[in-house]
Amino acid sequence: MSLRRQLHRAGLRFSRKAHDLPGPPDLVLPRRRSVIFVHDCFWHGHDCAQGRAAPQFQVGSWAEKIAANRAQDHLQQAALREAGWQVETVWECQLEQPGTVDALAARLRQR
């Protein structure tokens, strides 16, 4: 929610409905031909400083599931890039860091 509010405040218009795109992405900026995925650190295997990605129990089964999620993310993003879309990934832990959304908005405005 805060990401959407901040992007809107920055003058970037987006859609949340992208059922026809691989993924589907969380946000689509059609005029800029860009998509944004907002990934949870645990489920998508981010090596974040907060340690959210480290399973504490049933490590083997979680590792398989997370590896499958990462492989699927890679395939979906490759398909989007091949179709001419710019792909951005924002991690859950990054949303708590000041300046992350501003930097993302600046990158998107340049497209």
RACORSUL-V369991 format. One record per residue. PSI is psi in whole degrees, 0 to 359 (999 if undefined). OMEGA is omega in whole degrees, 0 to 359 (none if undefined). Layout:
BEGIN
PSI & OMEGA
PSI & OMEGA
END
This chain:
BEGIN
315 & 182
325 & 177
314 & 180
316 & 180
316 & 183
322 & 177
320 & 178
318 & 177
328 & 180
2 & 177
11 & 180
127 & 180
139 & 187
171 & 176
149 & 176
356 & 183
107 & 181
48 & 185
343 & 181
354 & 180
151 & 177
136 & 177
291 & 336
153 & 180
159 & 179
321 & 179
142 & 179
129 & 175
88 & 189
321 & 181
333 & 180
0 & 179
45 & 182
149 & 175
154 & 179
129 & 171
132 & 174
109 & 186
139 & 172
134 & 184
318 & 183
306 & 188
336 & 183
9 & 171
39 & 178
137 & 179
70 & 186
159 & 183
335 & 181
352 & 178
18 & 182
340 & 185
356 & 184
110 & 177
144 & 183
345 & 181
158 & 182
51 & 187
318 & 182
312 & 181
324 & 177
320 & 180
320 & 178
314 & 181
315 & 181
321 & 177
320 & 177
319 & 178
317 & 180
319 & 179
318 & 178
318 & 176
315 & 181
315 & 180
316 & 181
317 & 180
324 & 177
320 & 178
320 & 178
316 & 179
320 & 179
328 & 178
2 & 176
13 & 179
144 & 171
133 & 185
130 & 174
140 & 175
127 & 177
127 & 180
148 & 180
317 & 182
333 & 180
332 & 181
338 & 179
348 & 182
131 & 180
141 & 176
348 & 182
311 & 182
324 & 177
317 & 179
319 & 178
314 & 179
320 & 178
317 & 178
318 & 182
323 & 180
332 & 181
347 & 182
999 & none
END
